[in-house]
Amino acid sequence: MFTKRFSLLGLLFVLALFSGSAYAQFEGQITMDVFSEEDGKIEVSQINLYATPNRIMLKGEDDFAVMDQMSTDGLLIRNDMKDFVIMTGKDQALQVTKVEIEGLVEMLSSWSGGASEPDNTPKPDYSFSDRTQTILGYEAAEMIVTDSENPGKHLSIWLAPDININWGMLAERWNNMPESIDSEINGVAQDVVFKGKNFPLLIEAVEGGERTTIMKVNNVNPSSVAKAMVEIPAGVTLMSFKDYVFKIMMER
């Protein structure tokens, strides 16, 4: 079960692992419910994904934890600008380019001597069952994701091939990524997403005969509403990544 405050990076990877399509490119709004358990209670957070041909906005009703000193309720992926815009307040947002992220990873790697420990984390295995169902009018097929460390458990992911989102930078190979991250993004993602091209409408954790919902899409709305949502609101000032790092250093 996911915790309520999962990392924004983690969310992006989950979304990137299961998306795409061979049909016309999707433009509109997709609303997802994410279920978490906290103190024995099930809580539900809602996330809206707004997609246009060149941009994606991920906006949640709860803040995403980006790092220890930063949280946001919205992340704008501007593939046309090759950057990410993190909404950090009503009148300010952090702008980070893909090149800056790759450079930061390279710098951190050089500080550690350029060596990385071998990734011994068991790789998930996946296969498609013969089960299908219609969800929100979309035909979905079940993919089973298993883990060698937990043979009695698996993820059941219901994938629809009729929703095509342009993930842009998330679909590209990233330089200087640690082996554990690189293998996940450029390995499984290439097979399931960028070649298989599917979007998850429902993700369940299965143990024995019990199914626990982790995420489900409750609304798919193809429309032009996304065009307004993928723009930086008027009055919002962009802060560069360098200025943000300098600000953090001055506050310490």
Stockholm file with secondary structure:
# STOCKHOLM 1.0

chainA/1-252         MFTKRFSLLGLLFVLALFSGSAYAQFEGQITMDVFSEEDGKIEVSQINLYATPNRIMLKGEDDFAVMDQMSTDGLLIRNDMKDFVIMTGKDQALQVTKVEIEGLVEMLSSWSGGASEPDNTPKPDYSFSDRTQTILGYEAAEMIVTDSENPGKHLSIWLAPDININWGMLAERWNNMPESIDSEINGVAQDVVFKGKNFPLLIEAVEGGERTTIMKVNNVNPSSVAKAMVEIPAGVTLMSFKDYVFKIMMER
#=GR chainA/1-252 SS CBCSSCBHHHHHHHHHHSCCCSSSBCCEEEEEEEEEEETTEEEEEEEEEEECSSEEEEEEEEEEEEETTEEEEEEEEETTTTEEEEECSSSEEEEEEHHHHHHHHHHHHHHTTTCCCCCCSCCCEEEEEEEEEEETTEEEEEEEEECTTCTTEEEEEEEETTCBCCCGGGGSCCTTCCHHHHHIIIIIHIIIIIITCCEEEEEEEEETTEEEEEEEEEEEEESTTHHHHTSCCTTCEEEEHHHHHHHHHHHC
#=GC SS_cons         CBCSSCBHHHHHHHHHHSCCCSSSBCCEEEEEEEEEEETTEEEEEEEEEEECSSEEEEEEEEEEEEETTEEEEEEEEETTTTEEEEECSSSEEEEEEHHHHHHHHHHHHHHTTTCCCCCCSCCCEEEEEEEEEEETTEEEEEEEEECTTCTTEEEEEEEETTCBCCCGGGGSCCTTCCHHHHHIIIIIHIIIIIITCCEEEEEEEEETTEEEEEEEEEEEEESTTHHHHTSCCTTCEEEEHHHHHHHHHHHC
//
